[in-house]
Amino acid sequence: MGLGRRAVTEAIGTFWLIFVGCGSAVLAAGFPGFGIGFIGVAFAFGLTVLSLAYAIGHISGCHLNPAVSVGLAVGGRFSWKEVPAYVVAQVMGATAGAALLYKIAFSAAAGFNVHAGFASDGYGLHSPGGYSMHSGFAAEAALTCLFVMIILGATDTRAPKGFAPIAIGLGLTIAHLVCIPVTNASINPARSTGVAIFCGGWALAQLWLFWVAPIVGAVIGGLTYNFISRPEPAPVPVPQTMQT
């Protein structure tokens, strides 16, 4: 596949991820009588990635996340020269998904206030659990690091075939279960950017953390997986001493 088609595929996939994942938080998490809560939101993100990995993984690799693209490049699984195209496509797709979600929420929900959050990621006063900037940075970096390692490990040629999307989807679910109370769970700069554009104000002011921390974590994850997975060199046979 040419880069153009793969980038379009990434945009479509990221659109779907943001619309469904953030949509579950905005429209369904607190719905009276049928609220899915943050556990439901975590599964919405994870199951969306799982299904998309099967649907488009063979086309674009199903990154859907600038940090994943960077982490795969660090891990030697993706070309650095293609990272910018993927990142632009992912951010565009995320923004389009957030735009559709905004349209639906604004027109259907009485008294909807986008500035109250709109599934945006934040720290301090805007953290669901009141966690600090340092806690948010640590959580985002660590969980993105481990998520990238799961992706690299599950797609390794030595791993069982056909199960990578399951491991990746469940890995993202687990990361969200931990991180939603801390920052509302980014682990994806495109996801944070799409909704922050419509939330504005504090969400844009704090957006830097949700680019820096996941990318730092992704770089560490790529380097760490390369280190622990590198095959050991074969031992050099020692010639037997000739008997005299």
C-alpha positions in Angstrom: 0.0 0.0 0.0 1.2 3.5 -0.8 1.7 6.0 2.0 -1.3 8.1 0.9 -3.8 5.2 1.2 -2.3 4.1 4.5 -2.5 7.7 5.9 -6.2 7.9 4.9 -6.8 4.6 6.6 -5.1 5.9 9.7 -7.4 9.0 9.6 -10.5 6.8 9.3 -9.4 4.5 12.1 -8.6 7.4 14.4 -11.9 9.1 13.6 -13.7 5.9 14.7 -11.6 5.5 17.8 -12.3 9.0 19.1 -15.9 9.1 18.1 -16.6 5.8 19.9 -14.1 6.0 22.8 -14.8 9.7 23.7 -18.4 9.3 22.7 -18.8 6.6 25.3 -17.5 9.1 27.9 -19.5 12.1 26.7 -22.8 10.4 25.9 -23.0 7.1 27.8 -20.8 7.2 30.9 -23.2 9.1 33.1 -26.5 8.3 31.3 -29.3 8.1 33.9 -30.3 4.6 34.6 -27.7 3.1 32.1 -24.4 4.8 32.8 -21.5 2.7 31.7 -19.0 4.4 34.1 -15.3 4.7 33.5 -15.0 0.9 33.3 -17.3 0.9 30.3 -15.3 3.8 28.7 -12.1 1.8 29.2 -13.6 -1.2 27.4 -15.0 1.1 24.6 -11.5 2.3 23.8 -10.0 -1.2 24.1 -12.6 -3.0 22.0 -12.5 -0.3 19.4 -8.8 -0.8 18.9 -9.2 -4.6 19.0 -11.8 -4.5 16.2 -9.9 -1.9 14.1 -6.7 -3.9 14.4 -8.4 -6.8 12.7 -10.1 -4.5 10.2 -7.3 -2.2 9.1 -4.1 -3.7 10.6 -3.2 -5.3 7.4 -3.5 -2.0 5.6 -1.9 0.7 7.7 -0.7 -1.2 10.8 -3.5 0.4 12.8 -1.4 2.8 14.8 -4.2 5.3 15.5 -1.8 7.1 17.8 1.2 9.4 17.2 3.0 7.9 20.2 2.6 4.4 18.8 4.0 5.5 15.4 7.0 7.0 17.2 7.4 3.9 19.4 7.3 1.6 16.4 9.9 3.7 14.6 12.2 3.6 17.7 11.6 -0.2 17.8 12.6 -0.5 14.1 9.2 -1.6 13.0 8.2 1.6 11.1 10.0 4.1 8.9 10.8 7.4 10.5 10.2 9.3 7.2 6.6 8.1 7.3 5.9 9.2 10.9 4.9 12.8 10.0 2.3 11.7 7.5 0.8 9.2 10.0 0.7 11.8 12.8 -1.0 14.4 10.6 -3.6 11.8 9.5 -4.2 10.7 13.1 -4.7 14.2 14.4 -7.1 15.1 11.5 -9.1 11.9 12.0 -9.3 12.6 15.8 -10.5 16.1 15.2 -13.1 14.9 12.7 -14.3 12.3 15.2 -14.5 15.0 18.0 -16.4 17.3 15.6 -19.1 14.7 15.0 -19.3 14.0 18.7 -19.6 17.7 19.4 -22.4 18.1 16.9 -24.4 15.2 18.4 -23.9 16.2 22.0 -24.5 19.9 21.5 -27.8 19.3 19.5 -29.2 16.5 21.7 -28.3 17.2 25.3 -30.1 20.0 27.0 -27.6 22.3 28.8 -24.6 20.6 27.3 -21.5 22.5 28.2 -18.5 21.6 26.1 -16.1 23.6 28.3 -16.9 21.4 31.3 -14.7 18.7 29.9 -15.9 17.0 26.7 -13.8 13.9 27.6 -10.7 16.1 27.6 -7.5 15.0 29.5 -6.3 17.1 32.4 -4.3 17.3 35.6 -4.6 19.2 38.8 -8.1 20.7 39.1 -9.0 19.0 35.8 -8.0 15.5 36.8 -10.9 13.3 37.7 -9.2 12.3 40.9 -7.4 15.6 41.5 -4.0 14.2 40.7 -1.0 16.5 40.1 0.8 17.3 36.9 3.7 15.1 38.0 1.4 12.2 38.8 -0.3 12.7 35.4 3.0 12.8 33.6 4.3 9.7 35.3 1.1 7.7 34.6 0.8 8.7 31.0 4.5 8.0 30.3 4.6 4.7 32.1 1.3 3.3 30.6 2.3 4.4 27.1 5.6 2.7 27.5 4.0 -0.6 28.5 1.4 -0.2 25.8 4.0 0.2 23.1 5.9 -2.8 24.5 2.7 -4.9 24.3 2.3 -3.9 20.6 5.9 -4.7 19.8 5.7 -8.0 21.7 2.4 -9.1 20.3 3.5 -8.4 16.7 6.9 -10.0 17.1 7.5 -12.7 14.5 8.2 -15.1 17.4 4.8 -14.4 19.1 1.7 -16.6 18.5 0.1 -15.7 15.2 -3.4 -14.1 15.0 -3.7 -12.9 18.6 -2.0 -9.5 18.4 -5.2 -7.5 18.2 -6.6 -9.2 21.3 -3.5 -8.5 23.3 -3.3 -4.9 22.1 -7.0 -4.2 22.7 -7.0 -5.6 26.2 -3.7 -3.8 26.9 -5.3 -0.5 26.1 -8.3 -1.4 28.2 -6.1 -2.1 31.2 -4.2 1.1 30.7 -7.4 3.1 30.7 -8.7 1.4 33.8 -5.6 2.7 35.6 -5.3 6.1 34.0 -8.9 7.4 33.7 -9.0 8.5 37.4 -5.6 10.2 37.0 -5.8 12.2 33.8 -9.0 10.9 32.1 -6.5 8.7 30.1 -4.9 10.0 27.0 -2.1 7.5 26.1 -2.7 9.1 22.6 -1.8 12.6 21.7 -4.3 12.7 18.8 -7.1 11.6 21.1 -6.3 14.5 23.5 -5.9 17.0 20.7 -9.2 16.2 19.0 -11.4 16.9 22.0 -9.2 19.7 23.4 -9.8 21.8 20.2 -13.5 21.9 21.0 -13.2 22.2 24.8 -10.7 25.0 24.5 -9.4 26.9 27.5 -7.8 24.7 30.1 -7.8 21.7 27.8 -5.6 23.4 25.3 -3.4 24.9 28.0 -2.7 21.4 29.4 -2.4 19.6 26.1 1.4 19.8 26.1 1.6 17.1 28.7 -0.5 14.7 26.6 2.0 15.0 23.8 5.2 15.0 25.7 4.5 12.2 28.3 3.1 9.6 25.8 5.9 10.2 23.3 8.6 10.0 26.1 6.9 6.7 27.2 6.8 5.4 23.7 10.5 6.1 23.1 11.4 4.3 26.3 9.1 1.4 25.4 10.6 1.0 22.0 14.2 1.1 23.3 13.3 -1.3 26.2 11.7 -3.9 24.0 14.6 -3.8 21.6 16.9 -4.4 24.5 15.0 -7.3 26.2 14.0 -9.0 22.9 17.4 -9.0 21.1 18.5 -12.5 20.5 21.7 -13.6 22.2 24.6 -14.3 19.8 25.2 -17.9 19.2 28.1 -19.2 21.2 31.4 -19.7 19.3 32.5 -23.3 19.4 35.7 -23.7 21.2 38.1 -26.1 19.3 39.2 -29.1 21.4 42.8 -29.1 22.3 44.7 -31.5 20.0 45.9 -34.6 21.8 49.6 -35.2 21.6 
